[in-house]
């Protein structure tokens, strides 16, 4: 007779397993605790962080507080004040409802809870460690609740080892905090990081909250949207086209004040802008949708950031129409340039705004120098000529059609550099074709330029400061709080790269010069914002800080696909690429060029 194999797990182990779904990193704790404070009716919430949340995460609020019994029950799994029956899932108006957050937190951390209801003379203090209550006692405390979570994952060392660097974890914490702060502009929020005030957001209106979070420049870039139907109410702000960015940051959806992710609704926003944005630009938006809770299902994922809609297509169409209506009221409409093959292409679209507002016209694609671009007709003619001259030196057997001789075949073989005799030419303003002995190479101009800039920046950071192109007039730039913090930390390296950049206080910086290598191609603001976005969203945790900075700046500053280059620029790009130590791959691993053999062409016509 064998022993039974199936056994119930001890509560401590079961709680740790369940905690893995809810608490993935310090930012998960921040989300759960701050949302609980909001549900408690607090209008002042303070978040205190130490060591990126690994040592301490504390949330202090002035909400309704808890009784002694409620405080003890709140630590039990599936204990909640927000649900009584299954039907309550379809009438939810609170952030939390599962009753899992605190139970998950105490399973993997040490918790100290202090709470008092306003009518009570004394509050309650609980100290919990590994799901066991160590201390329970009355205590003098202000109305509200204080939750202090210490030594996160202290009893799950494997999970703690998987946490990223302090800067990365702190970035995730700020992101969660900002999402909740945007959803509740009437609540005052303060964030302290390592005993220093990091972010203070006064209670106010949504527009004020957006400007406080993302910077003063958004004061003139926000377009209000508002629409109400029997089914749905839409409100919030979208950005003018010049507020668009190159990465998917600054995009927020809230359903009944709950932050969600939805690629489907994001597509509706993108379609609403139609041809106002370039292919690689992403709009800024903070959009609130109020809908009957019975028409949605928020019980999809423990993070509650995924939602199912009863009629997704209807919401999609309402949202797209509302944004178009808002942009139309702001008189943001494209004008047509009849000299362009595509009058709405990003390089030829200008934006009309209401009188007195800043011009929002899209700039023409930057070139590697300041020469006036040739006309499209000239480019097509030149490309045709290049295709013809590419094959003019082939010697062909008239009976068999076999290629017998080619000037390309008589040249030096590829080390990998291309031949010097033939002029390179562009395909669709994205790729460069250049002849080699046995055929030709096709160069991805953006990937190639990223490799060139990356190696140059990396050498500069490790050896000596780069040359600076001083600006005729210094320019002030205002950054969102989190971006300003990151910029401040990068100042020494940026100035070594050739920037002349100085902090001016309050999220402002003065730019007096940029690297000479980049002069004439990018505005200071676009360059620095692009760098910050690349640095934040394309972090390689295996590389050191210099490599990450060089990679981010190279990505932000490289010439983009769709940029027209003249012959001298193409030659220079190819020569510099093959002078690199690793010419085959861009810093992100993308191929810089592909080689084609003439024998492959012969097979196509066999």
C-alpha positions as CSV (number, residue, x, y, z in Angstrom):
1,X,0.0,0.0,0.0
2,X,1.5,3.3,-1.0
3,X,1.2,6.6,0.8
4,X,-1.2,9.2,-0.5
5,X,0.5,11.8,-2.8
6,X,-2.0,14.6,-3.0
7,X,-1.8,17.0,0.0
8,X,-2.9,20.5,0.9
9,X,-0.2,23.0,0.8
10,X,0.5,24.9,4.0
11,X,-1.0,28.4,4.1
12,X,2.4,30.1,4.0
13,X,3.5,28.3,0.8
14,X,0.1,28.7,-0.9
15,X,0.2,32.5,-0.1
16,X,3.7,32.8,-1.5
17,X,2.6,31.1,-4.7
18,X,-0.5,33.3,-5.0
19,X,1.5,36.4,-4.2
20,X,3.6,35.7,-7.4
21,X,0.5,36.6,-9.5
22,X,-0.2,39.9,-7.7
23,X,3.2,41.2,-6.5
24,X,5.8,41.0,-9.2
25,X,8.0,43.9,-8.2
26,X,8.0,46.9,-5.8
27,X,5.8,48.8,-8.2
28,X,3.1,46.2,-7.7
29,X,3.0,46.9,-4.0
30,X,2.8,50.6,-4.7
31,X,-0.2,50.1,-7.0
32,X,-2.1,48.0,-4.5
33,X,-1.5,50.2,-1.5
34,X,-2.1,53.5,-3.3
35,X,-5.3,52.2,-4.9
36,X,-6.5,51.0,-1.4
37,X,-5.9,54.6,-0.1
38,X,-8.0,56.0,-3.0
39,X,-10.8,53.5,-2.2
40,X,-10.7,54.6,1.4
41,X,-11.7,58.1,0.3
42,X,-8.3,59.8,1.0
43,X,-7.7,63.3,-0.5
44,X,-4.1,63.3,0.6
45,X,-1.7,60.4,-0.1
46,X,2.0,60.2,0.6
47,X,4.3,57.5,-0.8
48,X,7.7,56.9,0.8
49,X,10.3,54.8,-1.0
50,X,13.7,53.6,0.1
51,X,16.2,51.6,-1.9
52,X,13.8,51.5,-4.9
53,X,11.2,49.8,-2.7
54,X,13.4,46.9,-1.6
55,X,13.9,48.3,1.9
56,X,10.7,50.3,2.4
57,X,7.4,51.1,0.7
58,X,5.1,53.2,2.9
59,X,1.8,54.7,1.9
60,X,0.2,57.2,4.3
61,X,-3.4,58.4,3.7
62,X,-6.1,60.5,5.5
63,X,-8.9,58.1,4.4
64,X,-11.7,56.5,6.5
65,X,-9.4,54.2,8.5
66,X,-10.2,50.8,9.9
67,X,-11.5,49.3,13.1
68,X,-9.3,46.8,15.0
69,X,-11.4,43.9,13.6
70,X,-11.3,45.2,10.1
71,X,-7.5,45.8,10.3
72,X,-7.0,42.2,11.3
73,X,-9.4,40.8,8.7
74,X,-7.9,42.9,5.9
75,X,-4.8,40.7,6.0
76,X,-6.7,37.5,5.3
77,X,-7.0,36.2,1.7
78,X,-10.2,37.0,-0.1
79,X,-11.2,39.4,2.7
80,X,-12.7,42.6,1.2
81,X,-15.1,45.3,2.0
82,X,-16.0,45.9,-1.7
83,X,-18.0,42.7,-2.6
84,X,-20.8,40.9,-1.0
85,X,-22.3,38.8,-3.8
86,X,-21.1,37.6,-7.3
87,X,-23.4,40.2,-8.8
88,X,-21.3,43.0,-7.2
89,X,-18.6,42.2,-9.7
90,X,-20.8,44.0,-12.3
91,X,-21.4,47.1,-10.3
92,X,-17.8,47.9,-9.2
93,X,-16.7,51.5,-8.7
94,X,-13.6,50.8,-6.6
95,X,-10.0,50.0,-7.7
96,X,-9.7,46.8,-5.7
97,X,-12.2,44.0,-5.1
98,X,-10.3,40.7,-5.0
99,X,-9.2,40.9,-1.4
100,X,-5.8,39.4,-2.4
101,X,-3.4,42.4,-2.2
102,X,-2.6,42.7,1.5
103,X,-2.6,38.9,1.9
104,X,-0.1,38.6,-0.9
105,X,2.1,41.4,0.5
106,X,2.4,40.0,4.0
107,X,3.3,36.6,2.5
108,X,6.5,38.0,1.1
109,X,7.3,41.0,3.2
110,X,7.2,42.5,6.7
111,X,4.2,44.8,7.2
112,X,3.5,47.4,9.8
113,X,-0.1,48.8,9.7
114,X,-1.3,51.8,11.7
115,X,-4.9,52.9,11.2
116,X,-7.6,54.9,13.0
117,X,-11.2,55.9,12.2
118,X,-12.0,59.6,12.8
119,X,-14.6,58.9,15.6
120,X,-12.3,56.5,17.5
121,X,-10.0,57.8,20.3
122,X,-7.2,55.2,19.6
123,X,-6.1,53.4,16.5
124,X,-4.7,50.0,15.9
125,X,-1.1,48.9,15.2
126,X,-0.3,45.5,13.6
127,X,3.1,44.1,12.8
128,X,3.0,41.1,10.5
129,X,5.8,38.9,9.2
130,X,5.4,36.0,6.9
131,X,1.6,36.0,7.4
132,X,2.0,35.7,11.2
133,X,0.8,38.6,13.3
134,X,3.7,39.5,15.7
135,X,2.2,42.5,17.4
136,X,-1.4,43.8,17.8
137,X,-1.9,46.8,20.1
138,X,-3.8,50.1,20.4
139,X,-1.8,53.2,19.4
140,X,-2.2,56.9,19.0
141,X,-2.5,57.8,15.3
142,X,-4.0,60.4,13.1
143,X,-7.2,59.5,11.2
144,X,-6.5,57.4,8.2
145,X,-4.0,54.5,7.5
146,X,-0.3,54.0,7.2
147,X,1.0,50.9,5.6
148,X,4.8,50.3,5.8
149,X,6.1,47.3,3.8
150,X,9.7,46.4,4.6
151,X,12.2,44.0,3.1
152,X,10.2,42.9,0.1
153,X,10.8,39.3,-0.9
154,X,13.0,38.8,2.2
155,X,11.7,35.2,2.5
156,X,11.8,34.6,-1.3
157,X,15.4,35.3,-2.2
158,X,15.1,33.9,-5.7
159,X,12.4,36.5,-6.5
160,X,14.5,39.3,-5.0
161,X,17.4,38.3,-7.2
162,X,15.3,38.8,-10.3
163,X,14.7,42.4,-9.5
164,X,16.4,44.9,-11.8
165,X,18.6,47.8,-10.9
166,X,17.4,50.5,-8.5
167,X,16.9,53.0,-11.3
168,X,14.7,50.6,-13.3
169,X,12.6,49.6,-10.3
170,X,12.2,53.2,-9.3
171,X,11.1,54.1,-12.9
172,X,8.4,51.4,-12.6
173,X,7.3,52.8,-9.3
174,X,7.0,56.4,-10.7
175,X,5.0,55.0,-13.6
176,X,2.4,53.3,-11.4
177,X,2.2,56.3,-9.1
178,X,1.7,58.7,-12.0
179,X,-1.1,56.5,-13.5
180,X,-3.0,56.7,-10.3
181,X,-2.3,60.4,-9.9
182,X,-3.7,61.1,-13.4
183,X,-6.8,59.1,-12.6
184,X,-7.5,61.1,-9.5
185,X,-6.5,64.8,-10.0
186,X,-8.6,65.9,-7.0
187,X,-6.3,64.0,-4.6
188,X,-3.0,65.5,-3.4
189,X,0.0,63.2,-4.0
190,X,3.5,63.4,-2.6
191,X,6.4,61.0,-3.4
192,X,9.5,60.8,-1.2
193,X,12.5,58.8,-2.5
194,X,15.3,58.1,0.0
195,X,14.2,60.9,2.4
196,X,13.9,63.5,-0.4
197,X,10.7,65.0,-1.9
198,X,10.7,63.6,-5.4
199,X,7.3,64.6,-6.7
200,X,4.5,66.8,-5.3
201,X,1.2,67.1,-7.1
202,X,-1.4,69.5,-5.7
203,X,-5.1,68.7,-5.9
204,X,-6.7,70.3,-8.9
205,X,-8.2,69.7,-12.4
206,X,-7.0,67.1,-14.9
207,X,-5.3,69.7,-17.1
208,X,-3.3,71.0,-14.2
209,X,-2.3,67.5,-13.2
210,X,-1.1,66.6,-16.7
211,X,1.0,69.8,-16.9
212,X,2.4,69.1,-13.4
213,X,3.4,65.6,-14.4
214,X,4.7,66.1,-18.0
215,X,6.0,69.6,-17.9
216,X,5.0,73.2,-18.7
217,X,5.4,72.7,-22.5
218,X,2.1,70.7,-22.5
219,X,0.2,73.8,-21.5
220,X,-0.2,74.7,-25.2
221,X,-0.3,71.2,-26.6
222,X,-3.4,69.8,-25.0
223,X,-6.7,69.4,-26.9
224,X,-9.8,68.7,-24.8
225,X,-12.2,66.0,-25.9
226,X,-15.7,65.4,-24.5
227,X,-18.7,63.4,-25.7
228,X,-21.6,61.7,-23.8
229,X,-24.1,59.1,-25.0
230,X,-26.6,56.9,-23.2
231,X,-23.9,54.1,-23.2
232,X,-20.6,55.9,-22.9
233,X,-19.0,59.1,-21.7
234,X,-15.6,60.1,-23.0
235,X,-13.4,62.9,-21.7
236,X,-9.8,63.9,-21.2
237,X,-7.1,65.4,-23.4
238,X,-5.2,64.4,-26.5
239,X,-2.0,66.1,-27.7
240,X,-1.6,68.2,-30.8
241,X,0.5,66.6,-33.5
242,X,3.7,68.3,-32.3
243,X,3.3,66.5,-28.9
244,X,3.7,63.1,-30.6
245,X,6.7,61.0,-29.7
246,X,8.8,58.3,-31.3
247,X,7.9,55.7,-28.7
248,X,4.8,54.6,-26.9
249,X,5.0,56.8,-23.8
250,X,2.5,59.4,-22.7
251,X,-0.5,57.2,-23.6
252,X,-3.2,56.6,-20.9
253,X,-6.6,55.0,-21.0
254,X,-8.8,55.0,-17.9
255,X,-12.1,53.0,-17.7
256,X,-14.2,54.2,-14.7
257,X,-11.0,55.8,-13.4
258,X,-9.1,52.5,-13.7
259,X,-5.9,52.5,-15.8
260,X,-6.1,49.8,-18.6
261,X,-4.0,48.7,-21.5
262,X,-5.8,48.2,-24.9
263,X,-4.1,48.0,-28.2
264,X,-7.6,48.0,-29.8
265,X,-8.5,51.4,-28.4
266,X,-5.0,52.7,-29.1
267,X,-5.6,51.9,-32.7
268,X,-8.8,53.9,-32.6
269,X,-6.8,56.9,-31.4
270,X,-4.2,56.5,-34.0
271,X,-6.8,56.3,-36.8
272,X,-8.4,59.4,-35.4
273,X,-5.2,61.3,-36.2
274,X,-5.3,59.9,-39.7
275,X,-2.6,61.6,-41.7
276,X,-1.7,64.2,-39.1
277,X,1.2,62.1,-37.7
278,X,4.1,60.4,-39.4
279,X,4.4,56.7,-39.6
280,X,6.8,56.4,-36.6
281,X,5.0,59.0,-34.4
282,X,2.8,58.1,-31.5
283,X,0.1,60.5,-30.1
284,X,0.0,61.8,-26.6
285,X,-3.4,61.2,-24.8
286,X,-5.0,60.9,-21.4
287,X,-8.5,59.6,-22.0
288,X,-11.2,58.7,-19.6
289,X,-14.2,56.5,-20.5
290,X,-17.1,56.2,-18.1
291,X,-19.3,53.2,-18.8
292,X,-21.8,51.1,-17.0
293,X,-19.8,48.4,-15.1
294,X,-22.3,45.8,-16.2
295,X,-21.0,46.3,-19.8
296,X,-17.4,45.5,-18.9
297,X,-15.5,42.7,-17.2
298,X,-12.6,43.8,-15.1
299,X,-12.1,40.3,-13.5
300,X,-9.7,39.2,-16.3
301,X,-6.2,39.5,-14.8
302,X,-4.9,40.0,-11.2
303,X,-3.3,43.3,-12.2
304,X,-6.8,44.5,-13.4
305,X,-5.2,46.3,-16.4
306,X,-7.1,44.2,-19.0
307,X,-10.8,44.6,-19.6
308,X,-13.4,42.9,-21.8
309,X,-16.1,45.0,-23.3
310,X,-19.6,44.0,-24.2
311,X,-19.4,45.9,-27.5
312,X,-15.8,46.7,-28.3
313,X,-16.5,47.9,-31.9
314,X,-19.1,50.5,-30.7
315,X,-16.6,52.0,-28.2
316,X,-13.9,52.0,-30.9
317,X,-16.1,54.1,-33.3
318,X,-17.3,56.5,-30.5
319,X,-13.7,57.1,-29.4
320,X,-12.4,57.7,-32.9
321,X,-15.2,60.1,-33.7
322,X,-14.8,62.0,-30.4
323,X,-11.1,62.6,-31.0
324,X,-11.6,63.8,-34.5
325,X,-14.3,66.1,-33.3
326,X,-11.9,67.5,-30.7
327,X,-9.1,68.0,-33.2
328,X,-11.6,69.7,-35.5
329,X,-12.8,72.1,-32.9
330,X,-9.1,73.1,-32.3
331,X,-8.8,73.7,-36.1
332,X,-6.0,71.2,-36.4
333,X,-6.3,70.1,-40.0
334,X,-3.8,69.1,-42.7
335,X,-3.2,71.4,-45.7
336,X,-2.5,70.0,-49.1
337,X,0.8,70.5,-51.0
338,X,-0.1,69.7,-54.6
339,X,3.5,69.3,-55.6
340,X,3.8,66.1,-53.5
341,X,2.9,62.7,-54.8
342,X,1.4,62.1,-51.4
343,X,0.0,65.4,-50.1
344,X,-0.5,64.1,-46.6
345,X,3.0,62.6,-46.2
346,X,4.7,63.6,-43.0
347,X,7.4,65.5,-44.8
348,X,4.8,67.8,-46.5
349,X,2.0,68.2,-44.0
350,X,1.7,71.5,-42.1
351,X,-0.8,72.0,-39.3
352,X,-3.2,74.9,-39.1
353,X,-4.0,76.1,-35.5
354,X,-6.3,78.6,-34.0
355,X,-4.9,82.2,-34.0
356,X,-2.6,82.9,-31.2
357,X,-1.4,79.3,-30.7
358,X,2.0,78.1,-31.6
359,X,2.6,76.9,-35.1
360,X,2.5,73.1,-35.2
361,X,3.8,72.4,-38.7
362,X,5.8,69.2,-39.1
363,X,9.4,69.7,-40.1
364,X,10.8,68.3,-43.3
365,X,13.0,65.2,-42.8
366,X,16.4,66.2,-41.6
367,X,19.4,65.7,-43.9
368,X,23.0,65.0,-43.2
369,X,23.8,68.5,-44.4
370,X,21.9,71.7,-45.1
371,X,21.7,71.3,-48.9
372,X,18.3,71.9,-50.5
373,X,16.7,68.6,-51.3
374,X,16.5,67.8,-55.0
375,X,13.0,67.5,-56.6
376,X,11.2,64.1,-56.7
377,X,11.4,64.1,-60.5
378,X,15.2,64.6,-60.3
379,X,15.5,61.8,-57.8
380,X,13.4,59.4,-59.9
381,X,15.5,60.2,-63.0
382,X,18.7,59.8,-61.2
383,X,17.6,56.4,-59.7
384,X,16.6,55.2,-63.2
385,X,20.0,56.3,-64.5
386,X,21.8,54.5,-61.7
387,X,19.9,51.3,-62.5
388,X,20.8,51.5,-66.1
389,X,24.5,52.2,-65.4
390,X,24.6,49.4,-63.0
391,X,24.3,46.9,-65.8
392,X,25.9,48.8,-68.7
393,X,29.3,47.1,-68.4
394,X,28.0,43.6,-68.5
395,X,29.4,41.5,-71.4
396,X,26.7,38.9,-72.5
397,X,26.9,35.9,-74.8
398,X,24.2,36.7,-77.4
399,X,23.5,33.0,-78.0
400,X,23.3,31.7,-74.5
401,X,22.6,34.9,-72.6
402,X,25.4,34.0,-70.1
403,X,27.1,36.9,-68.3
404,X,30.7,36.7,-69.3
405,X,32.3,39.8,-67.8
406,X,31.4,42.7,-65.6
407,X,33.4,45.7,-64.4
408,X,32.1,44.9,-61.0
409,X,33.6,41.4,-61.3
410,X,37.0,42.9,-62.2
411,X,37.2,45.1,-59.1
412,X,38.7,44.2,-55.7
413,X,36.7,41.7,-53.7
414,X,34.6,42.9,-50.8
415,X,36.4,43.1,-47.5
416,X,33.3,44.2,-47.0
417,X,33.7,47.8,-48.3
418,X,32.0,48.6,-51.6
419,X,33.8,49.7,-54.8
420,X,34.8,53.3,-55.2
421,X,34.0,53.7,-58.9
422,X,30.3,53.5,-58.9
423,X,28.0,56.0,-57.3
424,X,25.6,54.6,-54.7
425,X,21.9,55.3,-54.9
426,X,18.8,55.2,-52.7
427,X,15.8,52.9,-52.8
428,X,12.6,54.5,-51.4
429,X,14.7,56.8,-49.2
430,X,15.3,53.8,-46.9
431,X,18.1,51.7,-48.4
432,X,21.4,52.4,-50.3
433,X,22.6,50.3,-53.1
434,X,26.3,50.1,-53.7
435,X,28.3,47.9,-56.1
436,X,30.9,45.4,-55.0
437,X,33.0,43.0,-57.1
438,X,30.6,40.1,-57.1
439,X,27.3,42.0,-57.0
440,X,26.1,44.7,-54.7
441,X,25.2,45.4,-51.1
442,X,21.9,46.9,-49.8
443,X,22.5,49.1,-46.8
444,X,19.8,50.0,-44.2
445,X,20.7,53.7,-43.8
446,X,19.2,54.1,-40.3
447,X,20.7,51.0,-38.9
448,X,24.1,51.9,-40.5
449,X,24.0,55.4,-39.0
450,X,23.1,54.0,-35.6
451,X,26.2,51.7,-35.7
452,X,28.4,54.6,-36.7
453,X,27.1,57.0,-34.0
454,X,27.1,54.3,-31.4
455,X,30.8,53.4,-31.8
456,X,31.7,57.1,-32.0
457,X,29.8,58.0,-28.8
458,X,31.1,54.9,-27.0
459,X,34.7,55.8,-27.8
460,X,34.1,59.4,-26.7
461,X,32.7,58.3,-23.4
462,X,35.7,56.0,-22.7
463,X,38.4,58.3,-24.0
464,X,38.0,62.1,-24.4
465,X,35.3,64.7,-24.6
466,X,33.8,65.3,-28.1
467,X,33.7,68.6,-29.9
468,X,30.7,70.9,-29.3
469,X,28.8,73.0,-31.8
470,X,27.8,76.1,-29.8
471,X,24.3,77.4,-30.4
472,X,23.8,81.0,-31.5
473,X,21.1,81.4,-28.8
474,X,20.9,79.2,-25.8
475,X,17.7,77.3,-25.5
476,X,15.7,76.4,-22.4
477,X,13.9,73.1,-22.3
478,X,11.3,72.0,-19.7
479,X,11.0,68.3,-18.9
480,X,8.6,66.2,-17.0
481,X,9.7,65.4,-13.4
482,X,10.8,61.9,-14.1
483,X,12.6,62.9,-17.3
484,X,14.3,65.8,-15.5
485,X,15.6,63.4,-12.8
486,X,17.0,61.1,-15.4
487,X,18.5,64.0,-17.3
488,X,20.2,65.2,-14.2
489,X,21.8,61.8,-13.6
490,X,23.1,61.8,-17.2
491,X,24.5,65.3,-17.3
492,X,28.2,64.4,-16.9
493,X,28.1,61.8,-19.7
494,X,26.1,64.1,-21.9
495,X,28.5,67.0,-21.6
496,X,31.4,64.6,-22.3
497,X,29.6,63.5,-25.5
498,X,29.6,67.2,-26.7
499,X,26.5,68.7,-25.2
500,X,26.8,72.0,-23.4
501,X,23.9,71.3,-21.0
502,X,23.2,72.8,-17.5
503,X,20.4,72.2,-15.0
504,X,18.4,75.4,-14.4
505,X,16.0,74.1,-11.6
506,X,12.4,73.0,-11.6
507,X,12.8,70.5,-14.5
508,X,14.4,73.1,-16.7
509,X,17.7,72.9,-18.5
510,X,19.7,75.3,-20.6
511,X,21.2,73.9,-23.8
512,X,24.1,76.0,-25.2
513,X,25.5,73.5,-27.6
514,X,25.2,70.0,-29.0
515,X,27.8,67.5,-30.4
516,X,29.3,68.8,-33.6
517,X,28.6,65.4,-35.1
518,X,24.8,66.1,-34.8
519,X,24.7,69.8,-35.6
520,X,22.2,70.8,-38.2
521,X,20.1,67.7,-38.1
522,X,18.1,67.7,-34.9
523,X,16.6,70.3,-32.7
524,X,18.0,70.3,-29.1
525,X,14.6,69.4,-27.7
526,X,13.9,66.5,-30.1
527,X,17.4,65.1,-29.6
528,X,17.3,65.1,-25.8
529,X,13.7,63.9,-25.6
530,X,14.5,61.1,-28.1
531,X,17.5,60.1,-26.1
532,X,15.5,60.0,-22.8
533,X,12.8,57.9,-24.4
534,X,15.3,55.5,-26.0
535,X,17.2,55.2,-22.7
536,X,14.0,54.4,-20.8
537,X,12.4,52.0,-23.2
538,X,15.4,50.2,-24.7
539,X,17.4,49.3,-21.6
540,X,19.9,46.4,-22.0
541,X,20.5,45.1,-18.5
542,X,23.6,43.4,-19.6
543,X,25.4,46.5,-20.7
544,X,27.0,49.2,-18.7
545,X,25.8,52.8,-18.4
546,X,28.0,54.1,-21.1
547,X,26.8,51.5,-23.6
548,X,23.2,52.3,-22.7
549,X,23.7,56.0,-23.1
550,X,25.6,55.6,-26.4
551,X,22.9,53.3,-27.8
552,X,20.0,55.6,-26.7
553,X,21.6,58.7,-28.2
554,X,22.6,56.9,-31.4
555,X,19.0,55.7,-31.8
556,X,17.6,59.1,-31.2
557,X,20.1,61.0,-33.5
558,X,20.4,58.6,-36.4
559,X,19.0,59.6,-39.8
560,X,15.6,58.0,-40.2
561,X,14.1,55.9,-43.0
562,X,12.4,58.2,-45.5
563,X,15.3,60.7,-45.4
564,X,16.6,61.7,-48.8
565,X,20.4,61.6,-49.1
566,X,22.7,62.9,-51.9
567,X,25.6,61.0,-53.3
568,X,28.2,62.5,-51.0
569,X,26.1,61.7,-48.0
570,X,25.6,58.1,-49.1
571,X,29.3,57.6,-49.8
572,X,30.3,59.1,-46.4
573,X,27.7,56.8,-44.7
574,X,29.0,53.7,-46.3
575,X,32.7,54.5,-45.8
576,X,32.2,55.3,-42.1
577,X,30.1,52.1,-41.7
578,X,32.9,49.9,-42.9
579,X,35.4,51.7,-40.8
580,X,33.4,50.5,-37.7
581,X,34.6,47.6,-35.7
582,X,31.3,45.8,-36.1
583,X,29.7,47.0,-39.4
584,X,27.3,44.2,-39.9
585,X,24.9,44.9,-37.1
586,X,23.3,47.9,-35.5
587,X,23.5,48.2,-31.7
588,X,20.0,46.7,-31.4
589,X,21.1,43.6,-33.4
590,X,19.4,44.7,-36.7
591,X,21.4,44.0,-39.9
592,X,23.2,47.1,-41.3
593,X,23.5,45.6,-44.8
594,X,22.8,42.6,-46.9
595,X,25.0,41.3,-49.7
596,X,23.6,40.1,-53.1
597,X,25.5,38.1,-55.7
598,X,25.1,38.4,-59.5
599,X,24.9,34.7,-59.7
600,X,21.6,34.9,-57.7
601,X,20.3,37.2,-60.4
602,X,21.3,34.8,-63.1
603,X,19.3,32.0,-61.4
604,X,16.2,34.2,-61.4
605,X,16.3,34.5,-65.2
606,X,17.3,30.8,-65.9
